[in-house]
Amino acid sequence: MDQSHAIFVSCQNNEAYVMEEIESPLESHVRFPGEGSDMTRFGTALGGTSNNENKKNNTYTNQLKKYFNQLKKKIPAKGEVLLVGPGVLKNQFFKQVSENKNLSSVKIHMKDVDKMTINQLCAMVREHYHSKK
């Protein structure tokens, strides 16, 4: 999982396959009308610039909450989940899942990895669950 999408891979009978891919609603940078190149709106003004940082932060937080809720709905109530990906987004999602009482019986493993192809991801999932047996 990363900020652009999450891929759900299942592993049964030592075979891993992609179940679903969910696109993220997170927008990396939204430029508002009138915003200058320094991420401020309306250029320079006598009283300085107004940068709408709160609005951008609230938008990002709401998009992240929506993304995490989409992903939480796809997690089975029991079993194991392997969260992999670059960056800290998986750590934030792990915290959200850990605090969810409905998912308290799910065992979660995390692994830091760089971007992977679908085949590499399936091979890693297969190896992870095969080595646990």
C-alpha positions as CSV (number, residue, x, y, z in Angstrom):
1,M,0.0,0.0,0.0
2,D,1.1,3.5,-0.6
3,Q,-0.5,6.9,-1.2
4,S,-1.7,6.1,-4.7
5,H,-3.3,2.7,-4.2
6,A,-3.6,-0.5,-2.2
7,I,-3.5,-4.0,-3.6
8,F,-5.2,-6.9,-1.8
9,V,-3.4,-10.2,-2.3
10,S,-4.7,-13.5,-1.0
11,C,-2.7,-16.6,-0.5
12,Q,-4.5,-20.0,-0.6
13,N,-2.9,-23.5,-1.3
14,N,0.5,-21.9,-1.6
15,E,-0.8,-19.7,-4.5
16,A,-0.9,-15.9,-4.2
17,Y,-3.3,-13.9,-6.4
18,V,-4.5,-10.3,-6.6
19,M,-8.0,-10.0,-5.2
20,E,-8.6,-6.3,-5.6
21,E,-6.8,-3.0,-6.2
22,I,-8.2,0.2,-4.5
23,E,-7.2,3.6,-5.8
24,S,-6.5,6.2,-3.2
25,P,-8.5,9.4,-3.0
26,L,-5.4,11.2,-1.8
27,E,-4.3,14.1,-4.0
28,S,-0.6,14.9,-3.8
29,H,-1.0,18.5,-4.6
30,V,-4.1,20.5,-5.4
31,R,-3.5,24.0,-6.8
32,F,-6.4,26.4,-6.0
33,P,-7.3,29.2,-8.4
34,G,-5.2,32.3,-7.8
35,E,-2.6,30.3,-5.9
36,G,1.0,31.4,-6.7
37,S,4.0,29.1,-7.3
38,D,5.0,29.4,-3.6
39,M,1.7,27.6,-2.7
40,T,0.1,30.9,-1.5
41,R,-3.1,32.4,-2.7
42,F,-3.6,35.7,-4.4
43,G,0.1,36.5,-4.7
44,T,1.7,39.1,-2.4
45,A,-0.5,41.4,-0.4
46,L,0.2,44.4,1.8
47,G,-0.4,42.4,4.9
48,G,1.6,39.4,3.6
49,T,0.3,36.2,2.1
50,S,-2.4,33.8,3.1
51,N,-1.4,30.2,2.5
52,N,-4.5,28.2,3.3
53,E,-2.4,25.6,5.1
54,N,-5.3,24.7,7.4
55,K,-7.6,24.1,4.4
56,K,-5.0,21.9,2.7
57,N,-4.3,19.9,5.9
58,N,-8.1,19.3,6.6
59,T,-8.6,18.2,3.0
60,Y,-5.7,15.7,3.2
61,T,-6.9,14.4,6.6
62,N,-10.4,13.9,5.3
63,Q,-9.1,12.1,2.2
64,L,-6.8,9.9,4.3
65,K,-9.7,9.0,6.6
66,K,-11.8,8.0,3.6
67,Y,-9.0,5.9,2.2
68,F,-8.4,4.1,5.5
69,N,-12.1,3.4,5.9
70,Q,-12.3,1.9,2.4
71,L,-9.3,-0.4,3.3
72,K,-10.7,-1.4,6.7
73,K,-13.9,-2.6,5.2
74,K,-11.8,-5.1,3.1
75,I,-10.0,-6.7,6.0
76,P,-11.5,-10.0,7.3
77,A,-12.6,-10.0,10.9
78,K,-10.3,-12.9,11.7
79,G,-7.0,-14.2,10.3
80,E,-3.7,-12.5,9.3
81,V,-2.8,-9.5,7.3
82,L,0.5,-8.5,5.9
83,L,0.9,-4.8,5.3
84,V,3.8,-3.9,3.0
85,G,4.9,-0.8,1.2
86,P,7.2,2.2,1.3
87,G,6.9,5.1,3.6
88,V,4.8,5.7,6.8
89,L,1.3,5.3,5.4
90,K,1.2,1.7,6.3
91,N,2.2,2.6,9.9
92,Q,-0.6,5.0,10.1
93,F,-3.0,2.4,8.8
94,F,-1.7,-0.2,11.2
95,K,-2.5,2.2,14.1
96,Q,-6.0,2.7,12.8
97,V,-6.6,-1.0,12.5
98,S,-5.1,-1.7,15.9
99,E,-7.5,0.8,17.5
100,N,-10.5,-0.7,15.8
101,K,-12.3,-3.1,18.2
102,N,-14.0,-5.0,15.3
103,L,-10.6,-6.0,14.0
104,S,-9.0,-6.8,17.3
105,S,-8.6,-10.5,16.5
106,V,-6.7,-9.8,13.2
107,K,-3.0,-10.5,13.5
108,I,-1.1,-7.9,11.5
109,H,2.5,-8.2,10.2
110,M,4.3,-5.2,8.6
111,K,7.2,-5.2,6.2
112,D,9.0,-2.2,4.7
113,V,9.5,-2.7,0.9
114,D,10.2,-0.4,-2.0
115,K,7.8,-0.3,-5.0
116,M,7.1,-3.8,-6.4
117,T,5.5,-5.3,-9.4
118,I,2.4,-7.4,-9.0
119,N,4.5,-10.6,-9.6
120,Q,7.0,-9.6,-7.0
121,L,4.3,-8.8,-4.5
122,C,2.5,-12.1,-5.0
123,A,5.9,-14.0,-4.7
124,M,6.6,-12.1,-1.4
125,V,3.1,-12.9,0.0
126,R,3.5,-16.5,-1.0
127,E,6.9,-16.8,0.6
128,H,5.7,-15.0,3.8
129,Y,2.8,-17.4,4.4
130,H,4.6,-20.5,3.1
131,S,7.4,-19.9,5.6
132,K,4.9,-19.7,8.5
133,K,3.7,-23.3,8.0
